[in-house]
Amino acid sequence: MYELKTKETDHSVTQFIESVESEKKKQDAYELLDIFTETTGYEAKMWGTSIIGFGSYHYKYATGHEGDAALVGFSPRKAKISLYFAPGETERDELLKKFGKHTTGKACVYINKLDDVDREVLKELIVASIKCLRERYPN
């Protein structure tokens, strides 16, 4: 059976942020920590070794695969900062038009630094993602 790699852990979020080499990324990570905490109302938790997640939901696919994941999160990676939102969230494309400098993947939005993006739009992306996942996975 498939074993989910990215699970909630009891590792310290602060210790993880302190391990970030770039001082600028470390500062951005602490500001993101504040933004995500205030916007979600959830305590930050480490998911796997490098994702800071907020809240959680349980999903189950038609294939029978199921698991738990963070509602939203971020990771201050070496190359870019990854922001994790719900894939397929309908407001995302419109919000990203006014977000600022970024690139996207299926569920991730990548930024170089927090100063490249609109923090208010970031909060809207967080709220929209949580709303989408709560509707998609109500239990």
KOLKEMI-116863 format. One line per field, with one value per atom (N, C-alpha, C): chain; x, y, z; atom name. Coordinates in Angstrom, 1 decimal, padded with zeros to 4 digits. Example, Ala and Ser with C-alpha at 12.3 -4.5 7.8 and 13.67 -1.06 7.14 Angstrom:
! KOLKEMI-116863
c <- (A	A	A	A	A	A)
px <- (013.2	012.3	013.2	012.8	013.7	012.9)
py <- (-005.7	-004.5	-003.3	-002.2	-001.1	000.0)
pz <- (007.8	007.8	007.8	007.1	007.1	007.9)
a <- (N	CA	C	N	CA	C)
! end
This chain:
! KOLKEMI-116863
c <- (A	A	A	A	A	A	A	A	A	A	A	A	A	A	A	A	A	A	A	A	A	A	A	A	A	A	A	A	A	A	A	A	A	A	A	A	A	A	A	A	A	A	A	A	A	A	A	A	A	A	A	A	A	A	A	A	A	A	A	A	A	A	A	A	A	A	A	A	A	A	A	A	A	A	A	A	A	A	A	A	A	A	A	A	A	A	A	A	A	A	A	A	A	A	A	A	A	A	A	A	A	A	A	A	A	A	A	A	A	A	A	A	A	A	A	A	A	A	A	A	A	A	A	A	A	A	A	A	A	A	A	A	A	A	A	A	A	A	A	A	A	A	A	A	A	A	A	A	A	A	A	A	A	A	A	A	A	A	A	A	A	A	A	A	A	A	A	A	A	A	A	A	A	A	A	A	A	A	A	A	A	A	A	A	A	A	A	A	A	A	A	A	A	A	A	A	A	A	A	A	A	A	A	A	A	A	A	A	A	A	A	A	A	A	A	A	A	A	A	A	A	A	A	A	A	A	A	A	A	A	A	A	A	A	A	A	A	A	A	A	A	A	A	A	A	A	A	A	A	A	A	A	A	A	A	A	A	A	A	A	A	A	A	A	A	A	A	A	A	A	A	A	A	A	A	A	A	A	A	A	A	A	A	A	A	A	A	A	A	A	A	A	A	A	A	A	A	A	A	A	A	A	A	A	A	A	A	A	A	A	A	A	A	A	A	A	A	A	A	A	A	A	A	A	A	A	A	A	A	A	A	A	A	A	A	A	A	A	A	A	A	A	A	A	A	A	A	A	A	A	A	A	A	A	A	A	A	A	A	A	A	A	A	A	A	A	A	A	A	A	A	A	A	A	A	A	A	A	A	A	A	A	A	A	A	A	A	A	A	A	A	A	A	A	A	A	A	A	A	A	A	A	A	A	A	A	A	A	A	A	A	A	A	A	A	A	A)
px <- (000.8	000.0	000.9	000.4	001.2	001.3	002.5	002.7	003.0	002.1	002.2	003.5	004.3	005.6	005.5	004.6	004.5	003.4	003.8	002.8	003.2	002.2	002.4	003.4	004.3	005.3	005.3	006.1	006.2	007.5	008.2	009.4	009.1	010.0	009.9	009.9	008.8	008.8	009.9	010.1	011.1	012.5	012.8	014.1	014.3	013.2	013.3	013.6	012.9	013.1	014.5	015.0	016.4	017.4	017.1	018.1	018.2	017.3	017.3	018.6	019.4	020.7	020.6	019.7	019.6	018.8	019.5	018.9	017.6	017.5	016.3	015.2	015.5	014.5	014.0	014.9	014.5	013.6	013.9	013.0	011.6	011.6	010.4	009.6	010.3	009.6	008.9	009.6	008.9	007.7	007.8	006.7	005.5	005.9	004.9	004.2	005.0	004.5	003.4	003.7	002.7	001.4	001.6	000.5	-000.4	000.2	-000.6	-001.3	-000.6	-001.2	-002.4	-002.2	-003.3	-004.4	-004.1	-005.2	-006.0	-005.3	-005.9	-006.5	-005.9	-006.3	-005.7	-004.9	-004.3	-002.9	-002.4	-001.0	-000.2	001.0	001.9	002.4	002.4	003.0	003.9	004.9	005.8	005.1	005.2	004.7	005.9	006.3	007.5	008.7	009.7	010.9	011.0	010.2	010.4	009.2	008.0	006.8	006.2	005.9	005.2	003.7	002.9	001.4	000.5	-000.7	-001.7	-003.0	-003.6	-004.8	-004.5	-005.6	-005.5	-006.8	-006.8	-008.1	-007.8	-008.8	-008.7	-009.3	-008.5	-009.0	-009.1	-010.0	-010.1	-010.5	-009.7	-009.9	-010.7	-011.2	-012.0	-011.2	-009.9	-009.0	-008.9	-009.4	-009.3	-008.2	-007.2	-006.1	-006.7	-006.2	-006.6	-005.5	-005.7	-004.7	-005.0	-004.1	-004.3	-003.2	-003.6	-002.7	-003.0	-002.0	-002.2	-003.2	-004.0	-004.9	-004.1	-003.2	-002.3	-000.9	000.1	001.4	002.4	003.7	004.8	006.1	007.1	008.4	009.4	010.3	011.4	012.5	012.4	013.4	014.5	015.6	016.9	016.6	016.0	015.8	014.7	013.5	012.4	011.6	010.6	009.7	008.5	008.1	006.9	005.7	004.6	003.4	002.4	001.8	000.9	-000.5	-001.3	-002.7	-003.4	-004.8	-005.6	-005.5	-005.2	-005.2	-006.7	-006.9	-008.2	-009.1	-008.6	-009.3	-009.7	-011.0	-011.5	-011.1	-010.9	-010.5	-009.0	-008.2	-006.8	-006.2	-006.7	-006.2	-006.4	-007.6	-007.9	-007.1	-006.9	-006.1	-004.6	-004.1	-002.7	-002.4	-003.4	-003.2	-002.8	-003.2	-002.8	-001.9	-001.3	-000.5	000.9	001.5	002.9	003.7	005.0	006.0	006.0	005.6	005.5	005.5	005.7	005.5	004.6	004.0	003.1	003.3	002.9	002.9	001.4	001.2	-000.2	-000.8	-000.2	-000.7	000.2	001.3	002.3	002.3	002.6	003.0	004.4	005.3	006.6	007.0	007.6	008.0	009.5	010.2	011.6	011.7	010.8	010.8	009.5	009.2	007.8	007.6	008.6	008.5	008.0	008.1	007.7	006.1	005.4	004.0	003.2	001.9	000.9	000.5	000.8	000.4	-001.1	-001.8	-003.3	-003.9	-003.3	-003.7	-003.3	-002.2	-001.7	-002.8	-003.3	-004.3	-005.6	-005.9	-007.1	-006.9	-005.7	-005.4	-005.5	-005.0	-005.1	-006.6	-007.4	-008.8	-009.5	-009.3	-010.0	-009.6	-008.3	-007.9	-008.5	-008.6	-009.2	-010.7	-011.3	-012.8	-013.0	-012.2	-012.3	-012.1	-011.1	-010.8	-011.9	-012.4	-013.5	-014.8	-015.0	-016.2	-016.0	-014.8	-014.4	-014.4	-013.9	-013.7	-014.3	-015.6	-016.3	-016.1	-015.6	-015.4	-014.0)
py <- (-001.2	000.0	001.2	002.3	003.5	004.2	004.6	005.3	006.8	007.6	009.1	009.6	010.3	010.8	012.1	012.9	014.2	014.2	013.9	013.8	014.9	015.2	016.1	015.5	016.3	015.8	016.8	016.4	017.2	018.0	018.1	018.9	020.4	021.1	022.6	023.4	024.2	025.1	026.2	026.7	027.7	027.2	025.9	025.3	025.2	024.8	024.6	026.0	027.0	028.4	028.8	028.6	029.0	028.3	027.1	026.4	026.9	027.8	028.4	029.2	028.9	029.6	031.1	031.4	032.8	033.6	034.7	035.6	036.2	036.6	037.2	036.1	034.9	033.9	033.6	033.6	033.4	034.5	035.8	036.9	036.7	036.3	036.1	035.0	033.9	032.8	033.2	034.0	034.4	035.3	036.2	037.0	036.1	035.1	034.2	033.4	033.1	032.4	033.2	034.5	035.4	035.6	035.7	035.9	034.7	033.5	032.3	032.0	032.2	032.0	032.9	034.2	035.2	034.9	034.6	034.4	033.1	032.0	030.7	030.5	031.1	030.8	029.5	028.8	027.6	027.7	026.9	026.8	026.2	026.7	026.1	024.8	023.8	022.5	022.1	021.3	020.8	019.6	019.6	018.5	018.0	016.7	016.2	017.0	017.1	017.8	019.2	019.7	021.0	021.9	021.4	022.2	022.6	023.9	024.5	024.6	023.8	023.7	024.2	024.5	025.1	024.4	023.9	023.1	021.8	021.0	019.8	019.3	018.4	017.8	016.4	015.6	014.2	014.1	013.5	013.3	011.8	011.5	010.2	010.3	009.7	009.7	008.5	008.6	007.5	006.2	006.3	005.1	004.4	005.0	004.4	005.0	005.7	006.3	007.4	007.5	008.5	008.9	010.1	010.5	011.9	012.5	013.8	014.7	016.0	017.0	018.3	019.2	020.6	021.3	022.2	023.0	024.0	024.6	025.5	025.5	026.0	026.0	026.6	026.6	027.2	026.5	026.7	026.2	027.1	027.6	028.5	027.7	027.2	026.3	027.1	026.4	027.1	028.0	027.5	028.3	029.3	028.9	029.8	029.4	030.3	030.0	029.3	028.1	027.4	027.8	028.1	028.4	027.3	026.6	025.4	025.8	025.7	026.0	024.8	024.8	023.8	023.7	022.6	022.5	022.6	023.3	023.3	024.4	025.2	026.2	027.2	027.6	028.4	029.9	030.4	031.9	032.1	031.1	031.2	032.0	031.6	032.2	033.7	034.1	035.6	036.3	035.7	036.3	036.3	035.3	035.3	036.5	036.9	038.0	039.3	039.4	040.7	040.4	039.2	038.7	039.3	039.4	039.9	038.8	039.0	038.1	036.7	035.7	034.3	033.4	032.1	031.0	030.0	029.1	028.2	026.7	025.8	024.4	024.0	022.7	022.2	022.7	022.6	023.0	024.1	024.4	025.3	026.6	027.7	029.0	029.3	029.6	029.9	031.4	031.9	033.3	033.3	034.4	034.6	035.2	036.2	036.9	037.5	037.7	038.2	039.6	040.4	041.8	041.8	040.6	040.6	040.4	040.2	039.9	040.8	040.8	041.6	040.8	041.2	040.4	040.3	041.3	041.2	040.1	040.0	039.0	037.6	037.5	036.3	035.8	036.7	036.4	035.9	036.5	036.1	034.7	034.4	033.0	032.0	032.3	031.4	031.1	032.2	032.0	031.2	031.5	030.8	029.3	029.0	027.7	026.8	027.4	026.7	026.5	027.5	027.4	026.3	026.2	025.2	023.8	023.6	022.3	021.9	022.8	022.5	022.1	022.7	022.3	020.9	020.7	019.5	018.3	018.5	017.5	017.9	017.9	018.4	017.7	016.5	015.8	015.9)
pz <- (000.0	000.0	000.0	-000.7	-000.8	000.6	000.9	002.2	001.9	002.5	002.3	002.9	002.2	002.7	003.6	003.1	003.8	004.9	006.1	007.2	008.2	009.0	010.1	011.1	011.6	012.5	013.8	014.8	015.9	015.9	014.8	014.7	014.9	015.3	015.6	014.3	014.2	013.0	013.2	014.4	014.6	014.3	014.7	014.4	012.9	012.2	010.8	010.1	010.5	009.9	010.3	011.5	011.8	011.0	010.5	009.7	008.2	007.8	006.5	006.4	005.3	005.2	004.9	003.9	003.5	004.5	005.0	006.0	005.5	004.2	003.6	003.6	003.2	003.1	004.6	005.5	006.9	007.4	007.1	007.4	006.8	005.5	004.8	005.4	005.8	006.4	007.7	008.5	009.8	009.5	008.4	008.1	007.5	006.7	006.2	007.3	008.3	009.5	010.1	010.3	010.9	010.0	008.7	007.8	007.8	007.6	007.5	008.9	010.0	011.3	011.5	011.2	011.4	010.5	009.3	008.2	008.5	008.8	009.0	010.4	011.4	012.7	013.3	012.5	012.9	013.3	014.2	014.6	013.5	013.3	012.3	012.8	011.8	012.1	011.0	011.3	010.3	009.6	008.3	007.5	006.7	007.0	006.5	007.1	006.3	006.8	006.4	005.5	005.0	004.7	005.0	004.7	006.0	006.1	007.3	006.9	007.5	007.2	008.2	007.8	008.7	008.5	009.6	009.5	008.8	008.6	007.9	007.4	006.5	005.9	005.6	005.5	005.1	003.7	002.8	001.5	001.1	000.2	-000.3	-001.8	-002.6	-004.0	-004.5	-005.7	-006.2	-006.3	-006.4	-006.5	-005.2	-004.1	-002.8	-002.0	-002.7	-002.0	-001.1	000.2	001.1	002.0	002.6	003.6	004.1	004.8	005.4	004.8	004.7	004.2	004.9	004.8	005.3	004.4	005.0	004.2	003.3	003.9	003.2	003.8	003.2	003.8	002.9	003.4	002.6	003.0	002.2	002.5	001.9	002.7	002.2	001.7	000.4	-000.2	-000.7	-001.0	-001.4	-002.7	-003.7	-004.9	-004.8	-004.3	-004.2	-003.0	-002.7	-001.6	-002.2	-001.8	-002.3	-001.4	-002.0	-001.3	-001.7	-000.8	-001.1	-000.9	-002.0	-002.0	-002.6	-002.6	-003.1	-004.6	-005.2	-006.7	-007.2	-008.3	-008.8	-008.2	-007.3	-006.6	-007.7	-007.8	-008.9	-008.9	-007.7	-007.7	-007.9	-007.8	-007.9	-009.1	-010.3	-011.5	-011.5	-011.1	-011.0	-009.9	-008.8	-007.7	-008.1	-008.8	-009.2	-010.2	-011.0	-011.9	-011.2	-009.9	-009.2	-008.0	-008.0	-006.9	-007.0	-008.2	-008.3	-009.0	-008.8	-009.5	-008.9	-009.8	-009.3	-010.5	-010.2	-011.2	-010.5	-011.3	-010.7	-011.1	-010.2	-010.5	-010.3	-010.1	-010.0	-008.7	-007.6	-006.3	-005.7	-006.3	-005.7	-006.5	-005.7	-006.3	-005.8	-006.7	-006.3	-006.4	-005.3	-005.3	-004.9	-005.4	-005.0	-003.6	-003.4	-002.1	-001.8	-000.6	-000.2	-000.8	-000.9	-001.4	-002.9	-003.6	-005.0	-005.1	-004.0	-004.1	-003.2	-003.5	-002.7	-001.5	-000.3	000.9	001.1	000.7	000.8	-000.1	-001.3	-002.3	-001.7	-001.1	-000.5	000.5	001.4	002.3	001.6	000.5	-000.2	-000.8	-001.3	-001.8	-000.7	000.5	001.6	002.0	002.1	002.5	001.4	000.1	-001.0	-001.0	-000.7	-000.7	000.4	001.6	002.7	002.4	001.9	001.6	000.6	-000.4	-001.5	-000.9	-000.1	000.5	001.5	002.3	003.2	002.5	001.3	000.5	-000.1	-000.6	-001.3	-000.4	000.8	001.8	003.1	003.2	004.4	005.7	005.7	006.9	007.3)
a <- (N	CA	C	N	CA	C	N	CA	C	N	CA	C	N	CA	C	N	CA	C	N	CA	C	N	CA	C	N	CA	C	N	CA	C	N	CA	C	N	CA	C	N	CA	C	N	CA	C	N	CA	C	N	CA	C	N	CA	C	N	CA	C	N	CA	C	N	CA	C	N	CA	C	N	CA	C	N	CA	C	N	CA	C	N	CA	C	N	CA	C	N	CA	C	N	CA	C	N	CA	C	N	CA	C	N	CA	C	N	CA	C	N	CA	C	N	CA	C	N	CA	C	N	CA	C	N	CA	C	N	CA	C	N	CA	C	N	CA	C	N	CA	C	N	CA	C	N	CA	C	N	CA	C	N	CA	C	N	CA	C	N	CA	C	N	CA	C	N	CA	C	N	CA	C	N	CA	C	N	CA	C	N	CA	C	N	CA	C	N	CA	C	N	CA	C	N	CA	C	N	CA	C	N	CA	C	N	CA	C	N	CA	C	N	CA	C	N	CA	C	N	CA	C	N	CA	C	N	CA	C	N	CA	C	N	CA	C	N	CA	C	N	CA	C	N	CA	C	N	CA	C	N	CA	C	N	CA	C	N	CA	C	N	CA	C	N	CA	C	N	CA	C	N	CA	C	N	CA	C	N	CA	C	N	CA	C	N	CA	C	N	CA	C	N	CA	C	N	CA	C	N	CA	C	N	CA	C	N	CA	C	N	CA	C	N	CA	C	N	CA	C	N	CA	C	N	CA	C	N	CA	C	N	CA	C	N	CA	C	N	CA	C	N	CA	C	N	CA	C	N	CA	C	N	CA	C	N	CA	C	N	CA	C	N	CA	C	N	CA	C	N	CA	C	N	CA	C	N	CA	C	N	CA	C	N	CA	C	N	CA	C	N	CA	C	N	CA	C	N	CA	C	N	CA	C	N	CA	C	N	CA	C	N	CA	C	N	CA	C	N	CA	C	N	CA	C	N	CA	C	N	CA	C	N	CA	C	N	CA	C	N	CA	C	N	CA	C	N	CA	C	N	CA	C	N	CA	C	N	CA	C	N	CA	C	N	CA	C	N	CA	C	N	CA	C	N	CA	C	N	CA	C	N	CA	C)
! end
